[in-house]
Amino acid sequence: MDNLPLKGIRVLDLTLVLAGPTCGRTLAQYGAEVIKIDPDHRVPGLTPWIDVGRGKKSICLNITKNGGLEAFLKLAETADVIIEGFRKGVTDRLGIGYEELKKKHPKIIYASINCFGQTGPWSLRPGFEQNAQAATGIQVRNSGDISNPPRTATYTLNDYGTGLAAAYAVILALIERQKTGKGQRVEAALTYTSANLSGTFHTKQNTNNFASKIHSTRVGSQPGLKGTNIFNRLYETKNGWVFLSAPIRDKNYQVPMLGYLNAVPEFSHIADIAHKNFEGYDNNDPEEEMLKIFLTETSEYWINLLQKHEIEAVKNISSEEIFNDEYNHKRKMIMQQTYENWGTVTWSGNPVSINSNEPFNVSPPQFGEHTFDVLKHAGISENEIKNLIESGAIPETVPINLK
């Protein structure tokens, strides 16, 4: 795949878990040579390895053992990008910090990925996905109602999101290097991603129109609503859940609030209830009325009816239904491959598509399988490799079985 856009770019990946490794995997999917570096005592879990370890070479190298740091620095001289996922200050203590490396390699792109960033009062704290969710309000908003206890999001939106954000930051830095000839440090953090993904909750607008007042009172007092307001939220039906996305004005942008829904007989009275409730002379709650209405029929009934009136409603479906949908495999939302070492493996596809350069199918390496080849290619002699084995910087036998 010589035509891939990152062909010829070498990346050293020092990261763990999901966020940093997602960055490395994304770069590998578009042609970069990504070398994953771990000591042999830091064996990864099999499932994340098969997911975010794909497309990489794997070497076992412990930089805290005799000769290990020197071997890494020799590798770094051949690299375009280094990705690290440590807390602030750790890489400096290890002798592989950005300021140290750029002295010998001013063109290096150095990507730092962690939970709380490199500055601020929390920069020295460790943290993972759920820490970032808690620190940025996601768990409160995910509770379903402000009166309920906070609830964690059940998927790693910040890990994967931060990995993708870091990948595009690296690519931007590489583009800038082409113009200036200089490298730089780029940063990404789970809390930065989380705050960015929560952008609508941080956007404020002062206005006196009726629609915005209803919206702000619902969202402001109850950040955990199953949506942003009663016209854009989840509703339970006889056999499941649907998400309603109803335009609040009619086609001519004249009738406020339930513009499109006014044409649906089942909902034609809701606008009147909403107005009276807002003016304070009717105790009926339009949301409660909407909840009752949706419970009277099935998800399929409401979807068919609402779509006839150009109102979008989507049925909530399970991960199993997504996986079993043939079209999702056809459009490469779900990928599947049989590997010699891993058997049949499935994973989610790439979120973007470039017509001229589709990301090619990359396989996960065996843990440590490229150790000797990569070190020799970097100019480390057989005798030096023998010394690294004796000091414990690299294992005597690779690859290491993760099963």
N, C-alpha and C positions, 0 to 999 in steps of 0.2 A: 504493500500500500504506500508507494512512494509519493503519491499526490496528496497525502493528508497534510493539513496546514501546519501541524507542529512537528513534522518530520525533521529530525536533526537536532531537536531540543532535548537536552539531558536533564532529568530532574532527580534529586535525591530526596526521598520521602522518609522523614523521621517520625511521622505522626502515628497516633493510636486511635482506636475505637471507630468513629464514623466520619466526623466532620473533615478532619485533615485527609484521611484516606480517600474520601469522596473527591476532594480536590485533585489528588494524584490520579485517581482512576479516570476522571474526566479528561485530564490532560493526556493520559495514555490512549483514551478512545479516539483522540484526534491526532495521534501519531507520535507523541513524545515518548522518549525512552525513560521510563520511570523506574528507578531502583529503590525498592523498599528496604530500609535498613533497620534491623532489630537485633538485639542480643538474643542468644539462644534460650535464655531463661524467660524471655518475654513472649511466650508462644501465644498467638492470637486465638480467638474463638473461631471455630470452623465456619459458622454461618456468615459473620461479617467478612471473613477472609475471602470466601467465595464471592461475596457481593462486591466489596470495595477494594479487594486485593487484585481484582481482575486487570489484566493488561500490564502487570508490573514484573520486573525481575526482583528476586528476593535474595538478600544476603544476610547472614548472621555476623554481626560485628559489635563487640562491646567496647565502646570508646573509653571506658574507665579502667580497662586492663592495659598492661604494658604493650605499647605498640599500637593499640587500638585507635587512639586519637590521631597519631601520625598517619595511619592508614586512611582514616576518614578525611583528613586535611588533603591528602594526596588525591583522593576521589573528588573532593570539592573543587580542586583546581580544574577538573575536567567538566564540571557541571555548569549549566545555565541557570538552574533554579534549585533552591533548597526550600523544602516545606518542613516546618517544625510546629509542634503542638504543645509546647511546655508552658508552664506559668512564667510570668515575667521574671527575668533574671536567671533562670535555670541554665539556658544555653550559654550565658556569659560565664557562669561558674564552671561549666563543662569545657570551656575553651572553644566553643563553636558558635559564639554569638555573632550577630551581623557586623558589628564594629570591628571585630577581630578578623573575620573572613574577608571583608571588603578591602583590607589593607593589601592583601595579595591578589585579590580578585575583584577589582572595582566594578566589573560588569555583572556581578552576580545579582540575581533577583532572589530576595530572601522573604519568604512568606511566613508570617507568624499567625497561628490560629489557636485561640483558646476560648474560654467562656466569657471572661470579663474585660478583655482587652489589655493593652500595654500601659494605659494611663488611668488615673483616677484612684479613688480610695479602695476599690475592690480589685485592683489589678493583680495583687499578690494572692488572691484566693483561688483555690482549685474549683472546678465546677464542670458540670455535665448538662445534658439536655434539660432535665427537670429543674436544675438550679436556674437556668436561663428562663424557663417558663415562669417560675415563681417570681423572679426578679423583674419581669416585664409585664405582669398582669394577666398572662394567658390563663393561668390556672383559676383565677377569679372569674374571668369572662367565660371560662369553660364550665362553670359550675351549674349553669342552667338558670340560675336566679340568684340575686345578691343575698337572699336569705339562706341559701345553701352553702355548705362548706366548699372551699376551692377544690377543683378536680383537675388532675393532670391530663394533658392531651395524650392520647394513647399511641401517637406515632411521633417519630423523631423529626419534626419539621425544621427545627433549628440546626440539627446536625447536618442533614442533607442540604438544607438551604445555605448554610455557611460554607460547606464544601464547594457548592456551585458558585457562590459569590467570590470565594477565594480564587477559584479557577479563572473567572473572568478578570479579576484583579491582576493575576499573574500574566494573563495574555495581554492586558493593557500595558503592563510594565515592559513586556517583551517588545511590544510595538513602539513604545517610547524609547526603548534602548536602541532600536533601529535608527531612530532620528538623532539621538544624542550621544550614543556610544556609552552611556552610563547605566549602571544597575541601580537598584533602590530596594528599600524594604517596604513591603505591603502588609497590611494587617487585616484580619477578619476575626470576628468574635460571635459566639452564639447569642449573646445579649444584643449585639448590634443587629443581627439578623432578625431576632425576635421583635425588637422595637420597630424595625422596618416593615415586617409582615403585619404588624398591628397598626399600620399607618392611619387607617380610617378612624381609630379611636383617639388619635392625637391631633386630628384635623378639626379645628373649631371655626365656626362662622357665626357672626352676630347678625341675625335677621329677625324680622317680625312677621314673616308670612306664616300662615296657619300650618302648612305642611311641615315646615322645619320645626315649629314648636311641638307638634305631636311627636315628631321624630326625636327631638332632643329630650323630651320628658321621658320617653320610653327607654332610650338608650342611656341617658345620663343617670337615671336612678336605678336601672337594672342592666348593668353591663353584661350580664350572663344570659340575656334573652337568646332564644334559639334562632337568631337572626338579628338584623338591625332594627326592624320595626314590624308591625303586624302585617305589612304588605310584602315583606321580604324576609320570610322565616320558615322554619319547619312546622308542619302540622301533622298530627297523628290521624290516621284514617282507620277504617275497619280492619285493614289487613297489613298495615305498615306505616310508613311515613312518606310525605312528599315535601319538597321545598317549593314554596310559592314565590314567584318574582313578578308581582303585579305592578305595571306602570301606574303612578299615582294620578296621572292626568289623562284625559282622553286624547284622541288622535290630533285634535286641534289645539292641544295644550291649554284648554279652557277650564274644564271641570276639575277642581282640586281633589286630592286624595284618591278615592276609589274610582277614578275615571274609567278604566277598562272594566273593572269588576262590576260597575253599575249596570252593565249590559247583561250580566249573568243573573237570572232571576233569584237564585239562592242567596246572592250577596247584595242585592239592590238596596236593602234597607240598612246596610252597615254604615254607609256614609252619614246618614242622618243620626245614627247612634253616636258616631265619633264626634260630630259637630256638637251635639247636645252635651256629651260627656265633657268635652273641652270647655264649653261655656259654663259648665257647673250646675245645670238644672236637670240633669238626668244621670242617675247612678248606674245605669247599665254600662258594662264594660265591652267595647267593641271587640277586644281580643277574646274575651270569654265567649262571645257569640260566635266568632270565627272558629274557635276550638270546637264548639258544639256542632257546628255545621259540617266540618270536615270529618267528624267521627260518624256521620250518618251514611257514608258511602266508602267504597274501596279506593285505593290509590289509582287504579286504572280508570275508574269512573271519573275522578276529578281531573286527571291528566287529559283524557279525551275531551271532556266538556270545556275545560279552560283553554285548551289549544284551539278549539273552534272559535273562541273569542280573542285569539291572538295573545293569550296570557300564558307565560311559560310556567310550567310546573314539572318538577323532576322527581322521579321515584328514588328513594334511597335504596341502594343495592349493596350487597355484601362483597367482601374481597373474593369469596368463592365464585360469585356470579361474574365478577370482572374477569377472573382468571379463566372461567369456562366459556367466555364469549369469544368466538372464533375471530371476530373482527379486531379485537384487541391484540390478538397475536399477529394478524395480518398487517396492522398498522404499526407493529413493533412496540406497542405499549407494554406488552408482556413478551419477554424473550425466553428462548429455551434452547439448550445445547447439551449434547452428550460429550463428556470429556473422559479421556482415558483414566485419569487419576481420581475424578470426582463423581463419575456417573452422570445421570441426567440432572441438569441444574436449570432452574428458572430464576429470573430476576426482572425488575422493572426496566423499561427501555429509557432511552435518552429523552429529556423533556423538550429538546429543540431539534430541528431538522435543517441541515444545510444541503441543498439539492446536489451541489457539486462534490460534497465531501461528507457522505453519511458516515457516522462513526462505525468502524469495523468491529466485528465480534472479537472481543479479547478474552482470553482465558486466565483463570487464576494460576499462579505458579505454585509449586510445592515450596514449603517453608525452608528458605535457605538454599534452594537448589542452585542459585547462580553465584554463590559466595566465591568460589575459587576462580571462576572465569572472569568475573567483574574485577576482582583484585588484580589478577594478572594483566588484564587489559589496561588497568590504571598504572602499570609499571612496577607493581610490587613483585619482587622476585620469589622464586621457590623457597629460598632460604628464609626470607622475611615471613613468608606464609607459615613456614615451620615454626618460627619463633612466635608468631601470633597464636598458633595452636597451643604451644607450650605455656604461654601466659594466660590462656583462657579467653583471649580476645575473640577468637573464632572457634567453633566446634571442630572436632577432628573429622566427624562424619556428617555429611549433609546429602540429601534433604532430611528434614525432621518431619515425622508423620504427625499430622494434626488430627487424624481420625481416632 
